[in-house]
Amino acid sequence: MAELINVADYQKLARERLHAHAFDYYASGANDGMTLRETRRAYDRIELAYRVLVDVATRDQQTQVLGTAIDTPLFVSPTAFHKMAHPDGELATVRAAGAAGTIMVLSSLSNTDVEAVVAAASGPVWFQLYVYRDREATAALVQRAVDAGCEAIVLTVDAPQLGQREADVRNRFHLPTGLSVKNMLPAGYGAVGETPQESGLAAYFASLIDPSLNWSDIAWLRSLSSLPLLIKGIVRADDARRAVQAGAEGIVVSNHGGRQLDTSIATIDALGPIARAVGEEIEVLVDGGIRRGTDIVKALALGAKAVGIGRPVLWGLAVDGEGGVAGVLALLRRELDLAMALCGAPNLAALTPDLLVGVVDRL
């Protein structure tokens, strides 16, 4: 195997190993891919004004998210269909996350039963939720997550319909034979089949996911369990305030990896105003576009408690299953450690906004 020293190396090798349709599904964004590219580039515009002559002989990455201690401010963001990348699928991912001392957020569109994933975990598992038109099936899905031992619900709110992912339209994306939306099989919603002239997943969303979901439904969702609730897909400060008012314990600043509304704002540009708007009232997490340890420094300095890693986890999974995911997480942890040392930050509390140059508030 070629030496893998950064996330881009993993992506390059993953492209060689994955079926083209699977790679396109994981890698592509909506429409022209402008948000996909800008979410990454926005990090590059921010420069670091590092401190010197600070004792950084030891560095500490430990933090807490919703009261749960994790060894590094990285968590595994929810991504769908891990078995397209490796036969062990989500089981490999959750084992690697646990070994890294952090959280895995399991997608509603998992190829593996939530019970099996939690049973294989040595760390916390949160459950990402899409709300189906069939509210009884949605409630049953939440109850399964609770009974399995998931420790939080992460409600995705930026996908009332699926974005136009043109690569998937051209490929007529569908799940390979033998794979399904495993946790929805009991409700009869497990198949993502081939559909003429469109993505099978887009057709799945159009027929099954509830586009009427709104802020008034948060109370209903909270009534289903006592688990902490995070709302994922926030990019506006006023929506972040609404999440506080709705009683959510956390938010994930996210544009769905550039896969929903093209030309939407980069998450790092949205993060600062959102963090200031909510202060300490709610936990703020962020995902999208993070490929380097310096990206993590910038996100934490702007107010995120931790950052989610999506596509890089899939690249690691495609390259070497559990070992590949572990390799990606370890690589980013090492890069963060070095960036902290070179910024003069012995701990996460020292990652403050004054380190950043070139931050533009767009909200």
Buried (B, 14 or more C-beta within 10 A) or exposed (E): EEEBEBBEBBBBBBBEBBEEBBBBBBBBBBBEBBBBBBBBEBBBBBEBEBBEEEEBEEBBBEBEBBEBEBBBBBBBBBBBBBBBBBEBBBBBBBBBBBBBBBBBBBBBBBBBBBBBBBEBBEBBBBBBBBBBBBBEBBBBBBEBBBEBBBBBBBBBBBBBEBBBBBBBBEBBBBBEEEBBBBBBEEBEBBBBEEBEEBBBBBBBBBEBBBEEBEEEBBEEBBEBBEBBBBBBBBBBBEBBBBBBEBEBBBBBBBBBBBBBBBEBBBBBBBBBBBBBBBEEEBBBBBBBBBBBBBBBBBBBBBBBBBBBBBBBBBBBBBBBBBBBBBBBBBBBBEBBBEBBBBBBBBBBEBBEEEBBEEBEEEB
